Amino acid sequence: MLDNGGEPGDACMELDGGRKTSPTSTVVGCALLEALVAETATCLQKMGKEPRVFASSNTDGGDMVNQVYCRAYAQKVKAL
């Protein structure tokens, strides 16, 4: 389990009257997830394995890399 260190009630800004807004879990959760992905990819490389990660479409050849993965996983992930 990963602790995101969020505020009780998942809000960080108190309004007049005691109610709170501005949850912290979304942005912190995304940062934790991306850190986990990065660490996993690093561990795979250290083990001599190539991590299968999608490429940005904004990079040269990115769409071609992603098409290979989409074809490879189309049977398992119907949304692809």
C-alpha positions as CSV (number, residue, x, y, z in Angstrom):
1,M,0.0,0.0,0.0
2,L,1.2,3.5,-0.8
3,D,0.4,6.3,1.6
4,N,-0.2,9.6,-0.3
5,G,0.0,11.6,2.9
6,G,-3.3,13.3,2.1
7,E,-5.3,15.4,4.4
8,P,-8.1,13.8,6.4
9,G,-11.2,14.1,4.3
10,D,-9.0,14.5,1.2
11,A,-9.2,18.3,1.1
12,C,-6.6,20.9,1.9
13,M,-8.4,24.2,2.0
14,E,-10.9,25.1,4.7
15,L,-13.7,27.4,3.7
16,D,-15.7,29.7,6.0
17,G,-18.0,27.5,8.0
18,G,-15.5,24.7,8.3
19,R,-16.2,22.9,5.1
20,K,-13.1,21.9,3.0
21,T,-12.3,21.8,-0.7
22,S,-9.3,21.2,-3.0
23,P,-8.5,17.4,-2.7
24,T,-4.9,16.4,-2.7
25,S,-5.2,12.7,-3.6
26,T,-5.6,13.1,-7.3
27,V,-2.3,15.0,-8.1
28,V,-0.3,13.1,-5.4
29,G,-1.8,9.8,-6.5
30,C,-0.7,10.5,-10.1
31,A,2.8,11.5,-9.0
32,L,3.1,8.2,-6.9
33,L,1.9,6.1,-9.9
34,E,4.4,7.7,-12.3
35,A,7.2,7.3,-9.8
36,L,6.2,3.6,-9.5
37,V,6.2,3.2,-13.3
38,A,9.7,4.9,-13.5
39,E,11.1,2.7,-10.8
40,T,9.7,-0.5,-12.4
41,A,11.1,0.4,-15.8
42,T,14.5,1.1,-14.2
43,C,14.4,-2.3,-12.4
44,L,13.5,-4.1,-15.6
45,Q,16.4,-2.5,-17.4
46,K,18.8,-3.5,-14.6
47,M,17.6,-7.1,-15.0
48,G,18.4,-6.9,-18.7
49,K,14.7,-6.6,-19.8
50,E,13.3,-3.9,-22.1
51,P,10.4,-2.2,-20.4
52,R,7.3,-2.0,-22.7
53,V,6.2,1.6,-22.4
54,F,4.2,3.8,-24.8
55,A,6.0,6.6,-26.5
56,S,4.8,10.2,-26.7
57,S,3.1,10.9,-30.0
58,N,5.1,14.1,-29.9
59,T,8.4,12.3,-30.6
60,D,9.8,11.0,-33.8
61,G,8.5,7.4,-34.3
62,G,6.3,7.6,-31.2
63,D,3.2,6.6,-33.1
64,M,4.9,3.6,-34.7
65,V,6.1,2.3,-31.3
66,N,2.6,2.6,-29.9
67,Q,1.1,0.8,-32.9
68,V,3.3,-2.2,-32.2
69,Y,2.1,-2.3,-28.6
70,C,-1.5,-1.8,-29.6
71,R,-1.3,-4.8,-32.0
72,A,0.5,-6.9,-29.4
73,Y,-2.1,-6.3,-26.7
74,A,-5.3,-5.9,-28.7
75,Q,-6.6,-9.3,-27.7
76,K,-6.0,-8.6,-24.0
77,V,-7.1,-5.0,-23.9
78,K,-10.3,-4.5,-25.8
79,A,-10.0,-0.6,-25.6
80,L,-7.0,-0.7,-27.9
